[in-house]
Amino acid sequence: MSAAKVSEGVGERSEFSLSVSRALRILSLFGSERPTLGVSEISRALSLSKTSTLRFIQALEMHGFLERDAEMRKYHPGIEAARVGNLYVGGSRLRRIALPILERLVAQHGFTAYLTVLQNDRMVILASVEAEGRLKYSVPLGAKLPVHSTATGQAALSTLTSDEVEAIVRRAGMPARTPKTITTLPALMKALKEVRARGYSVIWETQSHGVGSVAAAVPKPDAKVVTVLSLGFATSQVTSEGLPSLGETIRKAAATMARLLAQEEHKHAA
């Protein structure tokens, strides 16, 4: 094969990879805080011209990964994105094992319970069981949450090395969500030390006003995915004296899930 043909092939692959990367980046822009986006917003986020951005959007729309709201003139994830997302095998297995545990937590305490995983420097909600009643705190499935300002994020970070934590924070940033948000690396490292000592994390209005949470990472030293269980509640529902009891409950629930995961892996290996 001539050098010209090799060069041409490499160029085509590079262009193709870049196109795929940009299309995937468009999909990753959507989340609970940004469920719909316009062409201009996507164009700015990707630093692309509107013409180029529209070509990627139209391709995603053609294949069902995006849908256009004619009235708002904006786009949102399509049915194909939901179908593919639901095929995540690891998530399905984690959800299957976690749901009975989440249901027991809700029955015991009356607060919404969550299963989340650390993915691309964010906490992604895989499953939840909502509490009954008029007063409740809930976050939609698939929502991506910051690591520095959430109980789930701090629980996940507590399982990592200092270098790993620093790298994540450097990429993701530490924006202030409320006046109580931790926004410096030394303060975060101090908080993570406390999380490791307790075995669970606690946040109180650091992510949203009037919202608190306790969380614990599922112990699994060789885990490729950091998995976390948590309870979310309105701060008016819990006193500071009641937090240790909630924390211990979520820590034990995470230990139970770790045991069930280990049992299933042993069964499949046998």
N, C-alpha and C positions, 0 to 999 in steps of 0.2 A: 504493500500500500504506500502511495506517495505521501510525502510530508504535507502536501496541500490537502489531501483527503483526510489525513489524521487531524490536521488543524481544523478543517471544516467540521469534522465529527465532534471534536471537543467543543467547538464554538456552539454547535447545535445543542449539545447536552447542557452546556452552561446556560444558554438562553432558556432551554426548557426548564431546567431546575429553578432558574430565577422566576419564571412565570408561575410555576407550581408554588414556590415559596411565597410569592406575592398574593396568590389566591388564598393560600392558607392563612396568611397574615390578616387578610380581610375578614375571614371567618372568626379569627381569634379576637378581633376588635369588639365583637358583640358580647354583652354580659348583662347581668341584672341591672347594673347602673346605666347601661347604654343598650337597651333592647332594640332600638331602631337607629339607623344612621343614614345620612344623606350622602350624595356623591362628594360634595365639598368636604365634609367631615372625614370621609375615608381618604380622599385625595391628600388632605393635610397630614393625616396620620402616617401615610405611606410615602410622603414627599414625592408624589407623582402628579403628573398633569391630570386634569379632569378627563381628558380624552382617553388616556391610557387606563385610568381607574375605571372608567365606564366599561371599557372592553372586558376587564376582569370581572366586573360585577355582572355583566350580561352573560358571560360564560357560566358563572355560578348560578345565575337565575335560570338559565336554560336547562341545567342539570338538577334543578330543584333544591340547591343548597341555600339559595336566597329567594325571597319573595318581595315584591314591591307593593307598598301601600300607596295606591293611586291618589288617595285623598291627602295624605301627608307628604307624598313625594319622597318617601324614604324607604329603606329596605330593612328587612328583619330575617333571621334564619328561617329557612324553609323546612318542609317536611322531610326531605332527604337528609338534612343535617341531624334532625332528631332521630331518624331511623338508624343512621350510622353510629351516632353517639350511644344509642341503647345496645349496640352490639359489643360494647367494651366488656370483654370476658372477665377481666380482673375485677372490674367494678361490680359486675353481676354477682360474682362469688362473694365479694365483701358485703354487698347489700344483703344477700341471702342470709349470711351468718349474723350480720349486725341487726337486722330488723327486729327479731324477737327481743334482743337486748335493749334496743331503743324503745320498744313498746313497754317493757318492764320499767324502764326509767321514767317514762311519761306517766304510767299508772302510779308509780311510787311518789313522784314529786309534782306532777301536774305542769311541768315545763316542757317546751319543745326540745326534742333530742335530735342530734345530727351525727352523721358519719361523713367525715371529710378526708381528703388526701392532699398531700403537698405535690403540686404539679406546676412546673414552669414558674417558680418563685411566688406562687399564689396558693391559697387553700381553696379547693374545689369541693362543693357539696355534692356527694353521691347519693345520699338518702337522708330522709328526715321523717319523724313522726310528730305531728302537731298536737299540742295540748288542746283540750277542750276549754270552753269558756270564752268570755268576751275579751278578757285581757290576756294577750299572748304575743310573743315575739316570734316571727318566722322569717326565713330567708328562702327564696326559691331554689329548687334543685338546679345544679349546674352553675350556680352563682360562684364568682371568683372573688375571694376576700383577701385583703392584705395580710401579711404574716406578722408585721410588727405591732399591729393594734388590735388583734383578735386573740381570744383565748386559744382557739384551735391553732393559729399560727405560732404562738409562743410555745404551745405544747409540742408542735412539730419541730421547731427550731431547737428545743431543748435536747433533742436526740442527736443533733449534729455537732460537729467539731466547731471550734471558734472560727477557723478559717472558712469553713463552709457557710457559717452564719454570716460572716463578714462579706463573703462573695455574693450571697443572696441579697443582702441589704444594699450593697453597692449597685446591684442591677435594678432592684425594685424600688429603692428609695424608702424614705420614712416620713411621708407627708403627715401633717397634723390633721387628724379627723375631728378631734375635739380638743379643748384646752388640756385634757388629761392624757392625751396620746404621748407615748414615748417616742421621741424624735432624734435621739442620739444613740450611737452604738454603745458607749460605756453604760448608759442607763439600761439598754436592752440586755446587755451581757449580765448585768446585775440581776435583772428580773429573771433571766433564764437560769441563773444559779439557784434562785429561790424556787423556781419551778422544779428543777431536778431534785432539790432537797425534799420538797413536799410530795412529788409524784404527780402533781396536777397543776394547771395554770388557772389564774383568776384574773378577769378584767372587769372593770367597773367604769362604764361610760368612757372608755378609751377609743371605741370605734363609733358608737352612736350614743347620743344623749338619752338617758333613761334606760339604758340596756346594760345588763351584766351577763357574764357567762363563766362557766367552769369547763375545763377540758383536760383530757389525758391522752397521751399517745399510746397506741397499742404496742406493748413490748414485743419486739421481734428483731433481734440483733442483725439478722441477715436479710431484713426486708428491703426490697428494691423500692417499694412505695411506703412512705411514712403515712400511717393511718391514724386518725384521731377521732375519739368520741367526745361529744360535748352536750351541755345543756344550756339553753339560752332563756333569759327571763327579763322581765321588767324589774328595775332596781327597787321599785316599790313593793315587790313580792318577796324580797329576801332581806334579812338583816345581816349585818357583818358577822354576828355570832353564828348565823346559820351556814356561812360559807364553808367552813372546814368540813362539816358533815356532808354537804353537797360534793365537795372536792373528793372526799374519801369514797363516796358512792361512785363517782365517775371513774376514779382510779381503779376500783375493783371491777367495774364494768369493762374497762379496757383490758384488764388482766384476764377476765373471763373470755373475752373475744380472742385474745392471744392463745389461750388454751384450746379453744374450739378450732382455730385455724391450724394449730399444730396437730391436733387429732385428725383433722381432715387430710392434711398433707401426709401423715403417717399411714392413714388408711389407703390413700392412692399409691403410696410407695410400696406397700406390702403386696 
